[in-house]
Amino acid sequence: MYRTSIFVALLFPLFSFAAEYMPYPKAEISKEQWQTYFDEVKLDFANTERAYSEHNLVTYSDDSTRMNFAFTMEGHPAHPSWITRRVIQSDQSVDMQQIGFFAGDEQAFATLFQQYAHLTEQTKKQLRAGAK
């Protein structure tokens, strides 16, 4: 019994959730896939949660992977969907990538994606200015 407990305890970290930048091959997903990913991100990064009730959004961040997640909540036109952004840094540059997934209205998601793309471009400019 004691050896089994140690074995399980040692293996547990291997099976913990690691947020993937691109967890699905296509942007259009099912509501169940949205819920699964949301639940996993919320569980792992609950201490970083920031709710924006006026925008029906909730965000989380993972400092180790430099990723930020913005999930829509009930009442948002693009719900259920989310946007993930991550910072990519090399010796010569700092950049930011963005990806998104939706299980609701595609046009509303496209609008949300473009809003975040604009924020991403602003952030990229700030990152590049700070890297100089």
Rosetta blueprint (number, residue, H / E / L):
1 M L
2 Y H
3 R H
4 T H
5 S H
6 I H
7 F H
8 V H
9 A H
10 L H
11 L H
12 F H
13 P H
14 L H
15 F H
16 S L
17 F L
18 A L
19 A L
20 E L
21 Y L
22 M L
23 P L
24 Y L
25 P L
26 K L
27 A L
28 E E
29 I L
30 S L
31 K H
32 E H
33 Q H
34 W H
35 Q H
36 T H
37 Y H
38 F H
39 D H
40 E H
41 V H
42 K H
43 L H
44 D H
45 F H
46 A H
47 N H
48 T H
49 E L
50 R E
51 A E
52 Y E
53 S H
54 E H
55 H H
56 N L
57 L E
58 V E
59 T E
60 Y E
61 S E
62 D E
63 D L
64 S L
65 T L
66 R L
67 M E
68 N E
69 F E
70 A E
71 F E
72 T E
73 M L
74 E L
75 G L
76 H L
77 P L
78 A L
79 H L
80 P L
81 S E
82 W E
83 I E
84 T E
85 R E
86 R E
87 V E
88 I E
89 Q E
90 S L
91 D L
92 Q L
93 S L
94 V E
95 D E
96 M E
97 Q E
98 Q E
99 I E
100 G E
101 F E
102 F E
103 A L
104 G L
105 D L
106 E H
107 Q H
108 A H
109 F H
110 A H
111 T H
112 L H
113 F H
114 Q H
115 Q H
116 Y H
117 A H
118 H H
119 L H
120 T H
121 E H
122 Q H
123 T H
124 K H
125 K H
126 Q H
127 L H
128 R H
129 A H
130 G H
131 A H
132 K L
